[in-house]
Amino acid sequence: MTRDGGSVAADAPSETNEDLRWAIRRLCEAFPDEYWREVDASRAYPDSFVKAVTEAGYLGMLIPEEYGGLGMGMGPTSIVLEEINASGGNASAIHAGMYTMGTVLRHGSEDQKRNYLPRIASGELRLQAFGVTEPSAGTDTTRIRTTAVRKGDRYVINGQKVFTSRVQHSDLMVLLARTTPYEDVDKKSEGISVFLIDLHDASESTRLTVRPIATMMNHETNEVFFDNLEIPLDNLIGEEGKGFRYILDGMNAERILIAAECIGDAHWFIARASRYAKDRFVFGRPIGQNQGVQFPIARAYVQAEAADLMRWRAASLFEANQACGPEANMAKLLAADASWEAANVAIQTYGGYGFAAEYDIERKFRETRLYQVAPISTNLILSYIGEHVLKMPRSY
Ligand SMILES: Cc1cc2nc3c(=O)[nH]c(=O)nc-3n(C[C@H](O)[C@H](O)[C@H](O)COP(=O)(O)OP(=O)(O)OC[C@H]3O[C@@H](n4cnc5c(N)ncnc54)[C@H](O)[C@@H]3O)c2cc1C
């Protein structure tokens, strides 16, 4: 069976996908381990890598051709991210640039689509900052406190976001804010709206402050403060008060794409670990001859392949415009577990060298750990399956 899920992905022809894999691998050859190690050590944004991906047009994979994109499906798009991570890179620098525009595509006005999507597809505009999480609300998004209050022909934004990634390398930001207070709505998910923020205008106005957060891996993420930031009414996406649903609509895409990144990570760890297990001789034989070393690597491979099937099932349903909430969530959980398992196995296989930066295992180990927590934590996925699939009582 091919890595593209064989018959599972009926609408993802393997030949085309193999060509795409080949093209991404070629692109990634210009960004070897040393590049990512250096970027990680200096906590830099991988500018030249992002430029190469942008120039190749991959940021427009999900943007329909009529808006200047490549009009590709979820399956091929997920391959781009998978192959970047499978090459030893870190697609987190660009992944949101592929899917954040989905809010504009699905819920924006025709004017907004014509205005933004072609420029996002060409790379002229980067829309890769997504402001949802807040310090006091955490996972309970309906408790966000950032407000957007209408004043004449403007909305005035006040509040704070946390872990807003890539905001310093983005031209636009999708922002979730309350337009009706929590206390005044019948359903807690109502009264939340989505806005497009022009980050250049905002920072010129000095009403937006960005404070970087240092994290255990190289991930450009920030606290963002809004102090009476005024934006035009036109920057509202869709209907006022319906934003929570719009954001939920975009989450399946995000889950499938992150799952593919985790699959890429898992295969990178497994390839490195099995190679090292063959090459490293201790007690006069390759360590991989010991089943205590070999079997965990084999098990990690089994788990990665199983997770990949769910990723392709979710991608196929998504492409067919069918409901795929359970599959997208399960794909994300299984793939994040598989990559974390593979990371643990790789570091164990390398022994002490797994901790040495020059072998890259510890870097990728730190990077893939994120996906147990973000963009949604494993617990919240289990709670979704428990409640929505198995109809057990809601826990929150
Ligand atoms: C590097 C990084 C980048 C990020 N980028 C972005 C971004 O670009 N935009 C953005 O909006 N957010 C971003 N996030 C935020 C991320 O989505 C959140 O951290 C994540 O959703 C968890 O929210 P929290 O940190 O507030 O945890 P909390 O909500 O405080 O939860 C803490 C722990 O408790 C568990 N928990 C909470 N409630 C329950 C429950 N009812 N049942 C069981 N377990 C529960 C959670 O699973 C979690 O493990 C990023 C985070 C990181 C670390």
The ligand as a Tripos MOL2 file, in Angstrom:
@<TRIPOS>MOLECULE
LIG
   53    58     1     0     0
SMALL
NO_CHARGES

@<TRIPOS>ATOM
      1 C1          3.2110   26.8710   21.0020 C.3       1 LIG1
      2 C2          1.7540   27.1630   21.0460 C.ar      1 LIG1
      3 C3          1.1520   27.7800   19.9700 C.ar      1 LIG1
      4 C4         -0.1930   28.1220   20.0100 C.ar      1 LIG1
      5 N1         -0.7450   28.8380   18.9810 N.ar      1 LIG1
      6 C5         -1.9980   29.3300   19.1230 C.ar      1 LIG1
      7 C6         -2.5370   30.2350   18.1510 C.ar      1 LIG1
      8 O1         -1.8880   30.5670   17.1510 O.2       1 LIG1
      9 N2         -3.7730   30.7580   18.3660 N.ar      1 LIG1
     10 C7         -4.5100   30.4360   19.4640 C.ar      1 LIG1
     11 O2         -5.6140   30.9500   19.5960 O.2       1 LIG1
     12 N3         -4.0420   29.5740   20.3920 N.ar      1 LIG1
     13 C8         -2.8080   29.0250   20.2520 C.ar      1 LIG1
     14 N4         -2.3070   28.1710   21.1960 N.ar      1 LIG1
     15 C9         -3.1070   27.8780   22.3770 C.3       1 LIG1
     16 C10        -3.5580   26.4380   22.4430 C.3       1 LIG1
     17 O3         -4.5670   26.2060   21.4950 O.3       1 LIG1
     18 C11        -3.9990   26.1910   23.8940 C.3       1 LIG1
     19 O4         -2.8300   26.2190   24.6980 O.3       1 LIG1
     20 C12        -4.7200   24.9170   24.0640 C.3       1 LIG1
     21 O5         -5.9370   24.9690   23.3680 O.3       1 LIG1
     22 C13        -5.0060   24.6460   25.5420 C.3       1 LIG1
     23 O6         -5.5090   25.7860   26.1870 O.3       1 LIG1
     24 P1         -4.8330   26.3070   27.5310 P.3       1 LIG1
     25 O7         -3.3740   26.3580   27.3240 O.co2     1 LIG1
     26 O8         -5.5160   27.5300   27.9890 O.co2     1 LIG1
     27 O9         -5.1220   25.1300   28.5760 O.3       1 LIG1
     28 P2         -6.3020   25.0280   29.6350 P.3       1 LIG1
     29 O10        -7.6240   25.2600   28.9810 O.co2     1 LIG1
     30 O11        -5.9390   25.8430   30.8140 O.co2     1 LIG1
     31 O12        -6.2020   23.4840   30.0090 O.3       1 LIG1
     32 C14        -5.0750   22.9720   30.7530 C.3       1 LIG1
     33 C15        -5.1480   21.4630   30.7410 C.3       1 LIG1
     34 O13        -6.3850   21.0330   31.3420 O.3       1 LIG1
     35 C16        -7.1020   20.2080   30.4460 C.3       1 LIG1
     36 N5         -8.5450   20.4980   30.5630 N.ar      1 LIG1
     37 C17        -9.1710   21.7100   30.6130 C.ar      1 LIG1
     38 N6        -10.5000   21.5510   30.6940 N.ar      1 LIG1
     39 C18       -10.7450   20.2250   30.6660 C.ar      1 LIG1
     40 C19       -11.9190   19.4170   30.7050 C.ar      1 LIG1
     41 N7        -13.1550   19.9550   30.7630 N.pl3     1 LIG1
     42 N8        -11.7810   18.0690   30.6650 N.ar      1 LIG1
     43 C20       -10.5550   17.5060   30.6070 C.ar      1 LIG1
     44 N9         -9.3980   18.2120   30.5600 N.ar      1 LIG1
     45 C21        -9.4960   19.5450   30.5850 C.ar      1 LIG1
     46 C22        -6.6070   20.5510   29.0530 C.3       1 LIG1
     47 O14        -6.7440   19.4340   28.2290 O.3       1 LIG1
     48 C23        -5.1480   20.9100   29.3150 C.3       1 LIG1
     49 O15        -4.3450   19.7480   29.2360 O.3       1 LIG1
     50 C24        -0.9670   27.7820   21.1500 C.ar      1 LIG1
     51 C25        -0.3640   27.1110   22.2220 C.ar      1 LIG1
     52 C26         0.9780   26.8160   22.1840 C.ar      1 LIG1
     53 C27         1.6000   26.1350   23.3740 C.3       1 LIG1
@<TRIPOS>BOND
     1     1     2 1
     2     2     3 ar
     3     2    52 ar
     4     3     4 ar
     5     4     5 ar
     6     4    50 ar
     7     5     6 ar
     8     6     7 ar
     9     6    13 1
    10     7     8 2
    11     7     9 ar
    12     9    10 ar
    13    10    11 2
    14    10    12 ar
    15    12    13 ar
    16    13    14 ar
    17    14    15 1
    18    14    50 ar
    19    15    16 1
    20    16    17 1
    21    16    18 1
    22    18    19 1
    23    18    20 1
    24    20    21 1
    25    20    22 1
    26    22    23 1
    27    23    24 1
    28    24    25 2
    29    24    26 1
    30    24    27 1
    31    27    28 1
    32    28    29 2
    33    28    30 1
    34    28    31 1
    35    31    32 1
    36    32    33 1
    37    33    34 1
    38    33    48 1
    39    34    35 1
    40    35    36 1
    41    35    46 1
    42    36    37 ar
    43    36    45 ar
    44    37    38 ar
    45    38    39 ar
    46    39    40 ar
    47    39    45 ar
    48    40    41 1
    49    40    42 ar
    50    42    43 ar
    51    43    44 ar
    52    44    45 ar
    53    46    47 1
    54    46    48 1
    55    48    49 1
    56    50    51 ar
    57    51    52 ar
    58    52    53 1
@<TRIPOS>SUBSTRUCTURE
     1 LIG1         1 GROUP 0 **** ****
